[in-house]
Amino acid sequence: CKTPELHLRCRLYSASGSKPCQANMLTRCSNRSRSAQHFPVVEGLLNYAAVQPYVHNCFVTLREGRHTYQFCIFFKRHRHLGVNPLLSSIEHIFRGDAVVMRIDVGGDSVVNMRGRDNALADFVMHQ
């Protein structure tokens, strides 16, 4: 990181959106070295801080043949948040927003989404 802040590509599933979209997530760097960890500022992308100030997260590992992909999913869920048609089904209603970020090979930090990552993120979010 040359600066203490960096914008990284992520996948946003907004309750107010009609389809998932690529977004830029502000991240803070632990130091100025190339191997610095990036810490996402998720609150900047997720709506309704007054209704639900807490951001939850979970980690998902996806294996496809010899390849392993790791993602971190940040989300808000609350009964007073809007229904998210992108993440809801007949059997389950999801209320709130979610963001998916790719985790580096070492599993230490978030990195830019690339190539097929959007398609893989969509697959993960619909499981």
DAWO-V185234 format. One record per backbone hydrogen bond with DSSP energy under -0.5 kcal/mol. NH is the residue of the N-H (numbers start at 0). CO is the residue of the C=O. Records with the same first field share a line. If there is no record, write none. Layout:
# DAWO-V185234
NH = CO  CO
This chain:
# DAWO-V185234
5 = 26
7 = 5  24
9 = 22
10 = 99
11 = 9  20
12 = 97
13 = 11
16 = 13
20 = 11
22 = 9
24 = 7  22
25 = 23
26 = 5
27 = 38
28 = 3
29 = 36
35 = 32
38 = 27
39 = 37
40 = 25
41 = 39
43 = 40
44 = 41
45 = 41
51 = 47
55 = 53  74
57 = 72
59 = 70
61 = 68
63 = 66
66 = 63
68 = 61
69 = 102
70 = 59
71 = 100
72 = 57
73 = 71  98
74 = 55
75 = 96
77 = 94
80 = 77
83 = 93
84 = 82
86 = 83
87 = 83
88 = 91
93 = 91
94 = 92
95 = 81  93
97 = 12
98 = 73
99 = 10
100 = 71
101 = 110
102 = 69
103 = 108
106 = 103
109 = 37
110 = 101
112 = 8
116 = 113
117 = 114
119 = 115
120 = 116
121 = 117
122 = 118
123 = 119
124 = 120
125 = 121  122
126 = 123
